[in-house]
Amino acid sequence: MTKAGDSVSASTKGQKTGADEVILGPTGRPYQGFPTPKPLDSHGPARIIALCNQKGGVGKTTTTINLAASLAGYGRRVLAIDFDPQGALSAGLGIQTHDVPTIYDLLLDTKRDPREVIVSTRVDGLDILPANIDLSAAEVHLVNEVARETILARVLRKVAADYDVILIDCQPSLGLLTVNALTAAHGVLIPLECEFFALRGVALLVETIDKVRDRLNPAIELDGVLATMYDPRTLHSREVLERVVEAFGDDVLETVIGRTVKFPDASVSGMPITEFAPEHAAAQAYLRLARELVARGARRLTTPPPAPASRCHRSSRPSTGLEPPMPPASVSPSPFSTDPSTCCSP
């Protein structure tokens, strides 16, 4: 019997079907193992991923913290950006944000060096651009700025070469800050709680992503939909996850994050779950998520791109992971590829 605190393990157990012993995961697809990413010979330029969902409480900040720590654990240099005035990402990594420079200062003064604001965390290879309540005034201050949707992109351009992955923890809205994050990003990761009300708002989010692609950032892609707070014991969770797979197909990541009390315990300690309880199923799920994203990125490097589609959730293209979206003619090796001879950069 599955214990309440260990329901994350459902993301890797699945069930057997028939005599052929095919194991299905919670998404109804055959379970796959993802290889441990190989070490990198060099770092940068960064793949920028926005974790976005206008509904609050779906696991954006938890996923940003633990995915960042997991990627850092596999040798990637990661920058996490707290782009929510609540400052939960900063608090979750044990960073003090009172009377210190934050991302808000960089938005108001784009000539300032972001390295003066970046703070190292206790996790090796993981840095953060912190935020506090001051960020709530950013939309008011930026409303009359020229090209206000691209301000974050201009800030990140200065440090993209220093990192392999930049994760942006967006606020639960579709305002100017979120549009800035989508304009700066190469890909979008949508954490989606396995609950009916969370499912309702995804169509509006996808529409916003399409508008950003059409008007501001043609290169943005849907990196995946991550099912969170999944409880295999409830019919409701299973039905919602089934509907998500029907709507998004292969864009739904195979890794599923379940409910567990270990997440709030880790947040109170100011540590990612991979540091707080490394052997727990929750920590293993996020490590698996990191491996899956890297594996998806490596697969795309050897897969010819199909014809472009107009909407990201209806695209026939396989879901992308951590590889940069555009392959220039002559570039340095991608930090996300496991084969340096066939890589590209943004």
Contacts in CASP RR format, 6 or more apart in sequence:
PFRMAT RR
TARGET T0000
AUTHOR 0000-0000-0000
METHOD contacts of the structure
MODEL  1
MTKAGDSVSASTKGQKTGADEVILGPTGRPYQGFPTPKPLDSHGPARIIA
LCNQKGGVGKTTTTINLAASLAGYGRRVLAIDFDPQGALSAGLGIQTHDV
PTIYDLLLDTKRDPREVIVSTRVDGLDILPANIDLSAAEVHLVNEVARET
ILARVLRKVAADYDVILIDCQPSLGLLTVNALTAAHGVLIPLECEFFALR
GVALLVETIDKVRDRLNPAIELDGVLATMYDPRTLHSREVLERVVEAFGD
DVLETVIGRTVKFPDASVSGMPITEFAPEHAAAQAYLRLARELVARGARR
LTTPPPAPASRCHRSSRPSTGLEPPMPPASVSPSPFSTDPSTCCSP
2 9 0 8 1.000
2 10 0 8 1.000
2 232 0 8 1.000
2 233 0 8 1.000
4 259 0 8 1.000
4 260 0 8 1.000
4 261 0 8 1.000
5 259 0 8 1.000
5 260 0 8 1.000
5 261 0 8 1.000
5 262 0 8 1.000
6 260 0 8 1.000
6 280 0 8 1.000
6 281 0 8 1.000
7 230 0 8 1.000
7 231 0 8 1.000
7 232 0 8 1.000
7 233 0 8 1.000
7 258 0 8 1.000
7 259 0 8 1.000
7 260 0 8 1.000
8 257 0 8 1.000
8 258 0 8 1.000
8 259 0 8 1.000
8 260 0 8 1.000
8 280 0 8 1.000
8 281 0 8 1.000
8 282 0 8 1.000
8 284 0 8 1.000
8 285 0 8 1.000
9 281 0 8 1.000
10 26 0 8 1.000
10 230 0 8 1.000
10 232 0 8 1.000
10 256 0 8 1.000
10 258 0 8 1.000
11 25 0 8 1.000
11 26 0 8 1.000
11 230 0 8 1.000
11 255 0 8 1.000
11 256 0 8 1.000
11 257 0 8 1.000
11 258 0 8 1.000
11 281 0 8 1.000
11 285 0 8 1.000
11 288 0 8 1.000
12 25 0 8 1.000
12 31 0 8 1.000
12 281 0 8 1.000
12 284 0 8 1.000
12 285 0 8 1.000
12 288 0 8 1.000
13 25 0 8 1.000
14 23 0 8 1.000
14 24 0 8 1.000
14 25 0 8 1.000
14 26 0 8 1.000
14 31 0 8 1.000
15 23 0 8 1.000
15 24 0 8 1.000
15 25 0 8 1.000
16 22 0 8 1.000
16 23 0 8 1.000
16 24 0 8 1.000
17 23 0 8 1.000
17 24 0 8 1.000
22 30 0 8 1.000
23 30 0 8 1.000
23 31 0 8 1.000
24 30 0 8 1.000
24 31 0 8 1.000
25 31 0 8 1.000
25 254 0 8 1.000
25 256 0 8 1.000
26 227 0 8 1.000
26 230 0 8 1.000
26 232 0 8 1.000
26 238 0 8 1.000
26 241 0 8 1.000
26 256 0 8 1.000
27 227 0 8 1.000
27 241 0 8 1.000
27 245 0 8 1.000
27 252 0 8 1.000
27 254 0 8 1.000
27 256 0 8 1.000
28 245 0 8 1.000
29 245 0 8 1.000
29 254 0 8 1.000
31 254 0 8 1.000
32 254 0 8 1.000
33 291 0 8 1.000
34 288 0 8 1.000
34 291 0 8 1.000
34 292 0 8 1.000
34 294 0 8 1.000
34 295 0 8 1.000
35 291 0 8 1.000
35 295 0 8 1.000
35 338 0 8 1.000
36 74 0 8 1.000
36 291 0 8 1.000
37 74 0 8 1.000
37 75 0 8 1.000
37 76 0 8 1.000
37 290 0 8 1.000
37 291 0 8 1.000
37 294 0 8 1.000
37 338 0 8 1.000
38 338 0 8 1.000
39 75 0 8 1.000
40 75 0 8 1.000
40 76 0 8 1.000
40 164 0 8 1.000
40 335 0 8 1.000
41 333 0 8 1.000
41 340 0 8 1.000
42 332 0 8 1.000
42 333 0 8 1.000
42 335 0 8 1.000
43 76 0 8 1.000
43 77 0 8 1.000
43 162 0 8 1.000
43 163 0 8 1.000
43 164 0 8 1.000
43 335 0 8 1.000
44 77 0 8 1.000
44 160 0 8 1.000
44 161 0 8 1.000
44 162 0 8 1.000
44 163 0 8 1.000
44 164 0 8 1.000
44 332 0 8 1.000
44 335 0 8 1.000
44 345 0 8 1.000
45 160 0 8 1.000
45 161 0 8 1.000
45 324 0 8 1.000
45 332 0 8 1.000
45 335 0 8 1.000
45 345 0 8 1.000
45 346 0 8 1.000
46 79 0 8 1.000
46 156 0 8 1.000
46 159 0 8 1.000
46 160 0 8 1.000
46 161 0 8 1.000
46 162 0 8 1.000
46 163 0 8 1.000
46 164 0 8 1.000
46 165 0 8 1.000
46 166 0 8 1.000
46 335 0 8 1.000
46 346 0 8 1.000
47 164 0 8 1.000
47 165 0 8 1.000
47 166 0 8 1.000
47 186 0 8 1.000
47 187 0 8 1.000
47 321 0 8 1.000
47 322 0 8 1.000
47 323 0 8 1.000
47 324 0 8 1.000
47 335 0 8 1.000
47 336 0 8 1.000
47 346 0 8 1.000
48 156 0 8 1.000
48 160 0 8 1.000
48 166 0 8 1.000
48 168 0 8 1.000
48 184 0 8 1.000
48 185 0 8 1.000
48 186 0 8 1.000
48 187 0 8 1.000
48 346 0 8 1.000
49 165 0 8 1.000
49 166 0 8 1.000
49 167 0 8 1.000
49 168 0 8 1.000
49 185 0 8 1.000
49 186 0 8 1.000
49 187 0 8 1.000
49 188 0 8 1.000
49 189 0 8 1.000
49 223 0 8 1.000
49 322 0 8 1.000
50 168 0 8 1.000
50 170 0 8 1.000
50 178 0 8 1.000
50 181 0 8 1.000
50 182 0 8 1.000
50 184 0 8 1.000
50 185 0 8 1.000
50 187 0 8 1.000
50 188 0 8 1.000
50 189 0 8 1.000
51 60 0 8 1.000
51 63 0 8 1.000
51 64 0 8 1.000
51 167 0 8 1.000
51 168 0 8 1.000
51 169 0 8 1.000
51 170 0 8 1.000
51 188 0 8 1.000
51 189 0 8 1.000
51 190 0 8 1.000
51 191 0 8 1.000
52 60 0 8 1.000
52 170 0 8 1.000
52 178 0 8 1.000
52 181 0 8 1.000
52 182 0 8 1.000
52 188 0 8 1.000
52 189 0 8 1.000
52 190 0 8 1.000
52 205 0 8 1.000
52 209 0 8 1.000
53 60 0 8 1.000
53 170 0 8 1.000
53 172 0 8 1.000
53 190 0 8 1.000
53 191 0 8 1.000
53 192 0 8 1.000
53 198 0 8 1.000
53 202 0 8 1.000
53 205 0 8 1.000
54 172 0 8 1.000
54 173 0 8 1.000
54 174 0 8 1.000
54 178 0 8 1.000
54 201 0 8 1.000
54 204 0 8 1.000
54 205 0 8 1.000
55 172 0 8 1.000
55 193 0 8 1.000
55 197 0 8 1.000
55 198 0 8 1.000
55 201 0 8 1.000
56 172 0 8 1.000
57 172 0 8 1.000
57 193 0 8 1.000
58 191 0 8 1.000
58 192 0 8 1.000
58 193 0 8 1.000
58 198 0 8 1.000
58 228 0 8 1.000
58 229 0 8 1.000
59 191 0 8 1.000
59 193 0 8 1.000
59 228 0 8 1.000
59 229 0 8 1.000
59 257 0 8 1.000
60 169 0 8 1.000
60 170 0 8 1.000
60 172 0 8 1.000
60 191 0 8 1.000
61 84 0 8 1.000
61 88 0 8 1.000
61 89 0 8 1.000
61 92 0 8 1.000
61 169 0 8 1.000
62 228 0 8 1.000
62 263 0 8 1.000
62 267 0 8 1.000
63 189 0 8 1.000
63 191 0 8 1.000
63 226 0 8 1.000
63 228 0 8 1.000
63 257 0 8 1.000
63 286 0 8 1.000
63 289 0 8 1.000
64 80 0 8 1.000
64 89 0 8 1.000
64 167 0 8 1.000
64 168 0 8 1.000
64 169 0 8 1.000
65 80 0 8 1.000
65 89 0 8 1.000
65 92 0 8 1.000
65 93 0 8 1.000
65 267 0 8 1.000
65 272 0 8 1.000
65 273 0 8 1.000
66 272 0 8 1.000
66 273 0 8 1.000
66 274 0 8 1.000
66 282 0 8 1.000
66 283 0 8 1.000
66 286 0 8 1.000
67 167 0 8 1.000
67 286 0 8 1.000
67 289 0 8 1.000
67 290 0 8 1.000
67 293 0 8 1.000
68 78 0 8 1.000
68 80 0 8 1.000
68 123 0 8 1.000
68 126 0 8 1.000
68 165 0 8 1.000
68 167 0 8 1.000
68 272 0 8 1.000
69 123 0 8 1.000
69 126 0 8 1.000
69 272 0 8 1.000
69 273 0 8 1.000
69 274 0 8 1.000
69 275 0 8 1.000
69 286 0 8 1.000
70 272 0 8 1.000
70 274 0 8 1.000
70 286 0 8 1.000
70 287 0 8 1.000
70 289 0 8 1.000
70 290 0 8 1.000
71 78 0 8 1.000
71 164 0 8 1.000
71 165 0 8 1.000
71 290 0 8 1.000
71 294 0 8 1.000
72 78 0 8 1.000
72 123 0 8 1.000
72 124 0 8 1.000
72 125 0 8 1.000
72 126 0 8 1.000
73 123 0 8 1.000
73 124 0 8 1.000
73 125 0 8 1.000
73 274 0 8 1.000
74 290 0 8 1.000
74 291 0 8 1.000
74 294 0 8 1.000
75 125 0 8 1.000
76 125 0 8 1.000
76 164 0 8 1.000
76 165 0 8 1.000
76 335 0 8 1.000
77 125 0 8 1.000
77 127 0 8 1.000
77 162 0 8 1.000
77 163 0 8 1.000
77 164 0 8 1.000
77 165 0 8 1.000
77 335 0 8 1.000
78 125 0 8 1.000
78 126 0 8 1.000
78 127 0 8 1.000
78 163 0 8 1.000
78 164 0 8 1.000
78 165 0 8 1.000
78 166 0 8 1.000
78 167 0 8 1.000
79 118 0 8 1.000
79 126 0 8 1.000
79 127 0 8 1.000
79 128 0 8 1.000
79 129 0 8 1.000
79 159 0 8 1.000
79 162 0 8 1.000
79 163 0 8 1.000
79 165 0 8 1.000
79 166 0 8 1.000
79 167 0 8 1.000
80 89 0 8 1.000
80 93 0 8 1.000
80 126 0 8 1.000
80 127 0 8 1.000
80 128 0 8 1.000
80 129 0 8 1.000
80 166 0 8 1.000
80 167 0 8 1.000
80 169 0 8 1.000
81 89 0 8 1.000
81 103 0 8 1.000
81 128 0 8 1.000
81 129 0 8 1.000
81 156 0 8 1.000
81 166 0 8 1.000
81 167 0 8 1.000
81 168 0 8 1.000
81 169 0 8 1.000
82 88 0 8 1.000
82 89 0 8 1.000
82 90 0 8 1.000
82 102 0 8 1.000
82 103 0 8 1.000
82 128 0 8 1.000
82 129 0 8 1.000
82 130 0 8 1.000
82 131 0 8 1.000
82 169 0 8 1.000
83 103 0 8 1.000
83 131 0 8 1.000
83 135 0 8 1.000
83 152 0 8 1.000
83 168 0 8 1.000
83 169 0 8 1.000
83 170 0 8 1.000
83 171 0 8 1.000
83 177 0 8 1.000
83 178 0 8 1.000
83 180 0 8 1.000
83 181 0 8 1.000
84 131 0 8 1.000
84 135 0 8 1.000
84 169 0 8 1.000
84 170 0 8 1.000
84 171 0 8 1.000
84 172 0 8 1.000
85 131 0 8 1.000
85 132 0 8 1.000
85 133 0 8 1.000
85 134 0 8 1.000
85 135 0 8 1.000
85 136 0 8 1.000
85 171 0 8 1.000
86 133 0 8 1.000
86 171 0 8 1.000
87 97 0 8 1.000
87 130 0 8 1.000
87 131 0 8 1.000
87 132 0 8 1.000
87 133 0 8 1.000
87 135 0 8 1.000
88 169 0 8 1.000
89 128 0 8 1.000
89 130 0 8 1.000
89 131 0 8 1.000
89 169 0 8 1.000
90 96 0 8 1.000
90 97 0 8 1.000
90 128 0 8 1.000
90 130 0 8 1.000
90 131 0 8 1.000
90 132 0 8 1.000
91 97 0 8 1.000
91 267 0 8 1.000
91 270 0 8 1.000
92 267 0 8 1.000
92 270 0 8 1.000
92 271 0 8 1.000
93 121 0 8 1.000
93 122 0 8 1.000
93 123 0 8 1.000
93 126 0 8 1.000
93 128 0 8 1.000
93 270 0 8 1.000
93 271 0 8 1.000
93 272 0 8 1.000
94 121 0 8 1.000
94 122 0 8 1.000
94 270 0 8 1.000
94 271 0 8 1.000
95 119 0 8 1.000
95 121 0 8 1.000
95 128 0 8 1.000
95 130 0 8 1.000
97 130 0 8 1.000
97 131 0 8 1.000
97 132 0 8 1.000
98 132 0 8 1.000
100 119 0 8 1.000
100 130 0 8 1.000
101 116 0 8 1.000
101 117 0 8 1.000
102 117 0 8 1.000
102 129 0 8 1.000
102 130 0 8 1.000
102 131 0 8 1.000
102 132 0 8 1.000
102 134 0 8 1.000
102 135 0 8 1.000
103 117 0 8 1.000
103 129 0 8 1.000
103 130 0 8 1.000
103 131 0 8 1.000
103 135 0 8 1.000
103 155 0 8 1.000
104 131 0 8 1.000
104 132 0 8 1.000
104 134 0 8 1.000
104 135 0 8 1.000
104 137 0 8 1.000
104 138 0 8 1.000
105 112 0 8 1.000
105 117 0 8 1.000
106 112 0 8 1.000
106 114 0 8 1.000
106 117 0 8 1.000
106 129 0 8 1.000
106 155 0 8 1.000
107 138 0 8 1.000
107 141 0 8 1.000
107 142 0 8 1.000
107 151 0 8 1.000
107 152 0 8 1.000
107 155 0 8 1.000
108 138 0 8 1.000
108 141 0 8 1.000
110 151 0 8 1.000
110 154 0 8 1.000
110 155 0 8 1.000
113 158 0 8 1.000
114 129 0 8 1.000
114 155 0 8 1.000
114 156 0 8 1.000
114 158 0 8 1.000
114 159 0 8 1.000
115 158 0 8 1.000
115 159 0 8 1.000
115 162 0 8 1.000
117 129 0 8 1.000
117 130 0 8 1.000
118 127 0 8 1.000
118 128 0 8 1.000
118 129 0 8 1.000
118 159 0 8 1.000
119 127 0 8 1.000
119 128 0 8 1.000
119 129 0 8 1.000
119 130 0 8 1.000
120 126 0 8 1.000
120 127 0 8 1.000
121 127 0 8 1.000
121 128 0 8 1.000
122 271 0 8 1.000
122 275 0 8 1.000
123 272 0 8 1.000
123 275 0 8 1.000
127 163 0 8 1.000
135 177 0 8 1.000
138 176 0 8 1.000
138 177 0 8 1.000
139 175 0 8 1.000
139 176 0 8 1.000
139 177 0 8 1.000
142 148 0 8 1.000
142 151 0 8 1.000
142 176 0 8 1.000
143 176 0 8 1.000
145 151 0 8 1.000
148 176 0 8 1.000
148 180 0 8 1.000
149 176 0 8 1.000
149 179 0 8 1.000
149 180 0 8 1.000
149 183 0 8 1.000
149 216 0 8 1.000
150 180 0 8 1.000
150 183 0 8 1.000
150 184 0 8 1.000
150 216 0 8 1.000
151 180 0 8 1.000
152 168 0 8 1.000
152 180 0 8 1.000
152 181 0 8 1.000
152 183 0 8 1.000
152 184 0 8 1.000
153 180 0 8 1.000
153 183 0 8 1.000
153 184 0 8 1.000
156 166 0 8 1.000
156 184 0 8 1.000
159 166 0 8 1.000
160 166 0 8 1.000
160 346 0 8 1.000
164 335 0 8 1.000
164 336 0 8 1.000
165 322 0 8 1.000
165 335 0 8 1.000
165 336 0 8 1.000
168 181 0 8 1.000
168 184 0 8 1.000
168 185 0 8 1.000
170 177 0 8 1.000
170 178 0 8 1.000
170 181 0 8 1.000
171 177 0 8 1.000
171 178 0 8 1.000
174 204 0 8 1.000
174 205 0 8 1.000
174 208 0 8 1.000
178 208 0 8 1.000
179 208 0 8 1.000
179 212 0 8 1.000
179 216 0 8 1.000
182 188 0 8 1.000
182 208 0 8 1.000
182 209 0 8 1.000
182 212 0 8 1.000
182 216 0 8 1.000
182 217 0 8 1.000
182 220 0 8 1.000
183 212 0 8 1.000
183 216 0 8 1.000
183 217 0 8 1.000
184 217 0 8 1.000
185 217 0 8 1.000
185 220 0 8 1.000
186 219 0 8 1.000
186 220 0 8 1.000
186 221 0 8 1.000
186 324 0 8 1.000
186 325 0 8 1.000
186 346 0 8 1.000
187 220 0 8 1.000
187 221 0 8 1.000
187 222 0 8 1.000
187 223 0 8 1.000
187 320 0 8 1.000
187 325 0 8 1.000
188 209 0 8 1.000
188 220 0 8 1.000
188 221 0 8 1.000
188 222 0 8 1.000
188 223 0 8 1.000
188 224 0 8 1.000
188 312 0 8 1.000
189 223 0 8 1.000
189 224 0 8 1.000
189 225 0 8 1.000
189 226 0 8 1.000
190 202 0 8 1.000
190 205 0 8 1.000
190 222 0 8 1.000
190 224 0 8 1.000
190 225 0 8 1.000
190 226 0 8 1.000
191 226 0 8 1.000
191 228 0 8 1.000
192 198 0 8 1.000
192 199 0 8 1.000
192 202 0 8 1.000
192 225 0 8 1.000
192 226 0 8 1.000
192 227 0 8 1.000
192 228 0 8 1.000
192 244 0 8 1.000
193 228 0 8 1.000
193 229 0 8 1.000
194 227 0 8 1.000
194 228 0 8 1.000
194 229 0 8 1.000
194 230 0 8 1.000
194 231 0 8 1.000
194 236 0 8 1.000
194 237 0 8 1.000
194 240 0 8 1.000
194 241 0 8 1.000
194 244 0 8 1.000
195 229 0 8 1.000
195 236 0 8 1.000
195 237 0 8 1.000
195 240 0 8 1.000
196 236 0 8 1.000
196 240 0 8 1.000
198 240 0 8 1.000
199 240 0 8 1.000
199 243 0 8 1.000
199 244 0 8 1.000
202 225 0 8 1.000
202 247 0 8 1.000
206 222 0 8 1.000
206 311 0 8 1.000
206 312 0 8 1.000
206 313 0 8 1.000
209 220 0 8 1.000
209 222 0 8 1.000
209 312 0 8 1.000
210 310 0 8 1.000
210 311 0 8 1.000
210 312 0 8 1.000
212 220 0 8 1.000
213 220 0 8 1.000
213 312 0 8 1.000
219 325 0 8 1.000
219 326 0 8 1.000
219 346 0 8 1.000
220 312 0 8 1.000
220 325 0 8 1.000
221 312 0 8 1.000
221 320 0 8 1.000
221 325 0 8 1.000
222 251 0 8 1.000
222 312 0 8 1.000
222 313 0 8 1.000
222 315 0 8 1.000
222 319 0 8 1.000
222 320 0 8 1.000
223 293 0 8 1.000
223 296 0 8 1.000
223 319 0 8 1.000
223 320 0 8 1.000
223 321 0 8 1.000
223 322 0 8 1.000
224 248 0 8 1.000
224 251 0 8 1.000
224 252 0 8 1.000
224 253 0 8 1.000
224 319 0 8 1.000
224 320 0 8 1.000
224 321 0 8 1.000
225 244 0 8 1.000
225 248 0 8 1.000
225 251 0 8 1.000
225 252 0 8 1.000
225 253 0 8 1.000
226 253 0 8 1.000
226 255 0 8 1.000
226 256 0 8 1.000
226 257 0 8 1.000
226 289 0 8 1.000
227 241 0 8 1.000
227 244 0 8 1.000
227 252 0 8 1.000
227 253 0 8 1.000
227 256 0 8 1.000
227 257 0 8 1.000
228 256 0 8 1.000
228 257 0 8 1.000
228 258 0 8 1.000
229 237 0 8 1.000
229 257 0 8 1.000
229 258 0 8 1.000
229 259 0 8 1.000
230 237 0 8 1.000
230 241 0 8 1.000
230 256 0 8 1.000
230 257 0 8 1.000
230 258 0 8 1.000
230 259 0 8 1.000
231 237 0 8 1.000
231 258 0 8 1.000
231 259 0 8 1.000
232 238 0 8 1.000
241 256 0 8 1.000
244 252 0 8 1.000
245 252 0 8 1.000
247 313 0 8 1.000
248 313 0 8 1.000
250 318 0 8 1.000
250 319 0 8 1.000
251 312 0 8 1.000
251 313 0 8 1.000
251 315 0 8 1.000
251 319 0 8 1.000
253 289 0 8 1.000
253 292 0 8 1.000
253 293 0 8 1.000
253 319 0 8 1.000
254 292 0 8 1.000
255 285 0 8 1.000
255 288 0 8 1.000
255 289 0 8 1.000
255 292 0 8 1.000
256 285 0 8 1.000
257 282 0 8 1.000
257 285 0 8 1.000
257 286 0 8 1.000
257 289 0 8 1.000
258 282 0 8 1.000
258 285 0 8 1.000
260 280 0 8 1.000
260 281 0 8 1.000
260 282 0 8 1.000
262 273 0 8 1.000
262 276 0 8 1.000
262 277 0 8 1.000
262 280 0 8 1.000
262 282 0 8 1.000
262 283 0 8 1.000
263 273 0 8 1.000
263 282 0 8 1.000
265 276 0 8 1.000
265 277 0 8 1.000
266 272 0 8 1.000
266 273 0 8 1.000
266 275 0 8 1.000
266 276 0 8 1.000
266 277 0 8 1.000
269 276 0 8 1.000
272 286 0 8 1.000
273 280 0 8 1.000
273 282 0 8 1.000
273 283 0 8 1.000
273 286 0 8 1.000
274 283 0 8 1.000
274 286 0 8 1.000
274 287 0 8 1.000
276 283 0 8 1.000
277 283 0 8 1.000
293 321 0 8 1.000
293 322 0 8 1.000
294 321 0 8 1.000
294 322 0 8 1.000
294 336 0 8 1.000
294 338 0 8 1.000
296 318 0 8 1.000
296 319 0 8 1.000
296 320 0 8 1.000
296 321 0 8 1.000
296 322 0 8 1.000
297 320 0 8 1.000
297 321 0 8 1.000
297 322 0 8 1.000
297 323 0 8 1.000
297 336 0 8 1.000
297 337 0 8 1.000
298 323 0 8 1.000
298 336 0 8 1.000
298 337 0 8 1.000
298 338 0 8 1.000
298 339 0 8 1.000
299 318 0 8 1.000
300 318 0 8 1.000
300 320 0 8 1.000
300 321 0 8 1.000
300 323 0 8 1.000
301 323 0 8 1.000
301 334 0 8 1.000
301 337 0 8 1.000
301 339 0 8 1.000
301 342 0 8 1.000
301 343 0 8 1.000
301 344 0 8 1.000
302 342 0 8 1.000
303 318 0 8 1.000
305 317 0 8 1.000
306 316 0 8 1.000
306 317 0 8 1.000
307 316 0 8 1.000
308 315 0 8 1.000
308 317 0 8 1.000
309 315 0 8 1.000
309 316 0 8 1.000
309 317 0 8 1.000
321 336 0 8 1.000
322 336 0 8 1.000
323 334 0 8 1.000
323 336 0 8 1.000
323 337 0 8 1.000
323 343 0 8 1.000
323 344 0 8 1.000
324 334 0 8 1.000
324 336 0 8 1.000
324 344 0 8 1.000
324 345 0 8 1.000
324 346 0 8 1.000
325 346 0 8 1.000
326 344 0 8 1.000
326 346 0 8 1.000
327 344 0 8 1.000
328 344 0 8 1.000
328 345 0 8 1.000
331 343 0 8 1.000
331 344 0 8 1.000
331 345 0 8 1.000
332 345 0 8 1.000
333 340 0 8 1.000
333 343 0 8 1.000
333 345 0 8 1.000
334 340 0 8 1.000
334 343 0 8 1.000
334 344 0 8 1.000
334 345 0 8 1.000
336 343 0 8 1.000
337 343 0 8 1.000
337 344 0 8 1.000
END
